[in-house]
Amino acid sequence: MPTANVPYLNAHGNITKGLERIKTAQVPPRFSQDFLETTLSLSGGGARPLIPYLKRIGFLGPDGTPTELYRRFRNQAQSGSAAAEALKTGYNTLYQVNEYLHDATDAQLKGVVVQVTGSEPDSSTVSGIIGSFKALKAFANFEAEQSPNVPSDDGSTIIRDPSAIREDHGTGLKLGYTINLNLPATSDIAVFDAIFKSLKDNLL
């Protein structure tokens, strides 16, 4: 049930259960109430809002058809990045206030929810949104989403690792990266020239 365009479930534990079971269940042609109850074993009034919630985060189309994002979430190698994308899709109105909301403290998250929804800080709405956000966030991996490997011209691989810490003290954003180079075993200086030229062209 959305408030100020923010999706949530009061029984947000069903988000965790649903996503865990989606990973192991076969993809249905259509994600129906019957699939929810019989295949995922989630029944009752607290579980039914999971279907519209999955639509809001981009896992299901308007007719309940699983999307490509849903399928990526089931792929172990892409699951974290898919969940990160779903989090930003479903909670876009919150991310408009803080683009790094997934790194926010509980107090900061609550402040954004109260600001966007206009609800009382101690309301069930605020509690439900925070719980639902954190339930989905538990599956997300934002480093995987933002750190693709970069192939160089000579076939070696530049591994980009955003293990850096973002800092924002009101004066701008600071980013740092750790870059690991897998260099080929060769004494040909031209090979190394090509690698570092690729590094300069792609990253610096």
N, C-alpha and C positions, 0 to 999 in steps of 0.2 A: 504494500500500500504506500504510494508515494506522497510525500509532503514537500512542497516547494521543489518539486521535480527530483526528490531524493528517494530512492527505493530502499525499503527495509522490511524485515520481518520481525515481529515482536518475539517470536520463537526462533531467534537467529541461530540457535544450535542446529536447526534443520538445514541451514546453508552448509554448514560443515559436513553434516551427514550426507546431504545430497551430492555435494561435489566429490566427496570421497567415493561414493558409490557410482557416480557417473564415470569415474576413471576406469572402473572394472567392468561395467555393464556394456553390452553391445549397443551401438548407436541405433536408436529407433528411427523409423521413417518420420515419425511425428512424436514429439514428447507430450504425451497425453496424461490425463489424470489417472488412467488405468496403468500406464507405464510407471508413474510415480508411486502408485500404491503396490502394484504386484511385483515389478522388477526391482525398484529401489527400496521397497518396504517402508515407505513413508506415507502414513495415512493420518486422517484427522484434520481438524480445522487449522491447526498450526502449521501443517505441511502444505496445504493447498496454495498459499500465496507464493510458494517457491517457483511455480511456473511463470507467473508474471514477473517475478524478480529476475529469473534467468533471461527473460526477454529484454528487460531493462539493461542488463549488463552485456548484452550482445551475444549470448550463448544460443538463443533461440530466435527464429524469425517470428513475425506477427502471427503466423498460422501454427507455430509450435515446431517448425522444422529446425533441427539442429544446424547451426551455422558452421562455417569453417573454423571460427574461434573455438567453438565447442569441441570440434575434432582435434584441434591443436592442443587443447587442454588435456586430452586423453593421451597425447604423445608425451612420454616421460621427458624427452629432451626439450620440449617446447612448453610444457605445462606451466612453469613459473612465469614465463614471459606472456603467455596467453592470459593468465590470471591477472597479471599487472595491467594488461591492456583492458581487460574487463572492468577492473577497478576504476580506471580512468574514464571509461565509457559510462559506467553506471553512476559514478559520483562526479560527473563533469562539473556540476554547479558548485561543488565544494572545492574542486581543483582550480576553479576560476579565482578563488580567494587565496589559496595556497597551492602552488604547483608542485610542492614537495610534501603534500599532506601525508603520504605514507611514511615519512620520516618524522612527523610531528609527535610531540608528547601527547598523552591522554588529555591534558588540560588544553593544549592548543587545538586538538581535534574537536573537543567539546565546544570550544569558543567559536570555531568555524561553523559547526552544526547549528549552534544557537543563532549566530549571525544570519545564516542563510535561511533557516526555517522560521525564525521569529518566535520559536517555541520557548517555554520556560525551561531553564537549565535542568530542573529536576523532573521534567515531564517524561512520560513513557515513550513519546516520539523521539526525543533526543537520545534516550537510552537505547531504543530499538535501532536507530540509525548508526550509532557508535558501535553497537554490538555486531550489526550486519556488516559494516565496513571492515571491522577487525577480523570477522570470520572469513571474508573473502581475501583480505590482505594476507592472512596466514598462508595462503597458497601461492602468493605472488613473489616473483623474483625480478626486481627492477634492474639489477646488474645484468642479468641474462638478456633482458629486453634491450639494453643500451650498449652491449659490448660484443659486437660481431667481430670475427677474425677478418683481417684484411690481407688478401693475397698480394704478393709483390710480383714485379714483372718477371723475375727469374724462377718463380715457382716456390720460393721459400714462403713461410707464413709469418706475418706479423700478428701477434696475439695482443689484442687490446684489452686491458684489464682495468675497469674503472673502480679500483679499490681505493680510490681517492675520496677524500672527505670534502663534501660541499660545505662552504661556509658562507653565511649571509648575515652580515651585521648591519645591514642597511646601506652598505657602501658598494654593493655589487656581489656577484657570484664568483667564487673561486673554485676552479676545477683542477684536479691533478690526476695523472694516469701513470700506471706502471706498465711499461712496454717490454715484452720479452721477444727476442729475436731467435728463431731457430735457423742457424746458419749452416749452409752446406759445407761438407768437408772438401775444401779445395784450396789450392795455393794460387789460383788465378786471380790477380788483383781486380780484373775487370768484373768478375762476379760480385765482389764486394762493393765496387763502385755502383753497380746496378742496384744492389740491395739498398744502399744508403740513399741513392737518388729516389728510389721508390718510397722510402721512408719519408724523405723530405716532401715529395709531391703529395703523398696521401695523408700525412699526419701533422707535419710541422707548419 
